[in-house]
Amino acid sequence: MSKAEYYDEDDDIQVYKVSRPNVSYTGNGTATTKGDEHMTDIVNHPPHYKDGGIETIDFIEAKKFNYNLGNVIKYLTRAGKKSECPIEDLKKAQWYLGREISNLEKNK
């Protein structure tokens, strides 16, 4: 369950901090996950996109995938990692793949 609380970092900046178990979001746009040894930046470098030694977005950009195919890759690579059940992410990947195939068939 999330919990929001207001606190002052200093006299000039007002920040709201929203917390879930092991995750903190602050009003300045950062989010971190508390691990045993380090903090993970879940906004800029989420762990469910970093498997295999390359971030998913870097792979998508290197291969120059379009929007639909980039989303297919994104949802396939995070399936079962962002949440315990991979089915929702796999269905999203399937939806974007179907959309891409339909677009290609229309433009034959």
C-alpha positions in Angstrom: 0.0 0.0 0.0 1.3 3.5 -0.9 1.7 6.1 1.7 2.2 9.9 1.0 3.6 12.3 3.4 4.7 15.9 3.1 8.1 17.1 4.3 10.5 20.0 3.8 13.9 19.3 2.3 14.8 22.9 3.1 13.0 26.1 3.6 12.7 26.9 -0.1 11.5 23.6 -1.6 8.4 21.7 -0.7 8.4 18.0 -1.5 5.9 15.2 -1.3 7.3 11.8 -0.7 5.2 8.7 -1.7 6.4 5.4 -0.4 5.5 1.8 -1.2 7.4 -1.1 0.4 11.0 -0.8 -0.7 10.2 2.1 -3.1 10.4 5.8 -2.6 9.1 8.5 -5.0 9.8 12.1 -4.3 8.2 15.2 -5.8 11.5 16.2 -7.5 11.0 13.3 -10.0 13.3 10.6 -8.5 12.4 7.2 -7.4 14.6 4.7 -5.7 14.3 1.1 -4.5 16.1 0.1 -1.3 18.1 -3.0 -1.7 20.5 -4.8 0.6 23.6 -2.9 -0.7 22.5 -0.1 -3.0 19.7 2.2 -4.2 18.3 1.6 -7.7 16.9 4.5 -9.7 13.6 3.0 -10.9 12.7 6.0 -13.1 15.9 6.3 -15.2 17.3 2.7 -14.9 14.6 0.3 -13.7 16.0 -3.2 -12.9 13.3 -4.9 -15.0 14.8 -3.3 -18.1 18.5 -4.0 -17.4 18.7 -7.8 -17.7 21.4 -9.2 -20.0 23.9 -6.4 -19.6 22.1 -3.8 -21.8 19.1 -1.7 -21.0 16.1 -2.4 -23.2 15.9 1.2 -24.5 19.5 1.1 -25.6 18.8 -2.1 -27.5 15.7 -0.7 -29.1 17.5 2.5 -30.2 20.6 0.6 -31.5 18.4 -1.6 -33.7 16.3 1.4 -34.8 13.0 -0.3 -34.0 9.9 1.8 -34.6 7.3 2.6 -31.9 5.3 -0.6 -32.2 8.3 -3.0 -32.4 10.0 -1.1 -29.6 7.0 -1.7 -27.4 7.0 -5.4 -28.3 10.7 -5.6 -27.2 9.9 -3.6 -24.0 7.0 -5.8 -22.9 8.8 -9.0 -23.8 11.9 -8.1 -21.8 10.0 -7.1 -18.7 7.5 -9.9 -18.7 7.5 -11.6 -15.3 10.0 -9.1 -13.9 8.0 -5.9 -13.2 5.2 -8.1 -11.7 5.1 -11.7 -10.9 2.6 -12.6 -13.6 4.0 -12.2 -17.2 0.7 -12.6 -18.9 -0.3 -8.9 -19.0 3.0 -7.8 -20.5 2.9 -10.7 -23.0 -0.6 -9.6 -24.1 0.7 -6.1 -24.5 3.6 -7.3 -26.7 1.1 -9.4 -28.7 -1.1 -6.3 -29.2 1.7 -4.1 -30.5 3.0 -6.9 -32.7 -0.5 -7.4 -34.2 -0.7 -3.7 -34.8 2.6 -3.6 -36.6 1.6 -6.6 -38.8 -1.7 -4.9 -39.7 0.1 -1.7 -40.6 2.5 -3.7 -42.8 -0.3 -5.6 -44.5 -2.2 -2.4 -45.3 0.9 -0.9 -46.9 1.7 -3.8 -49.2 
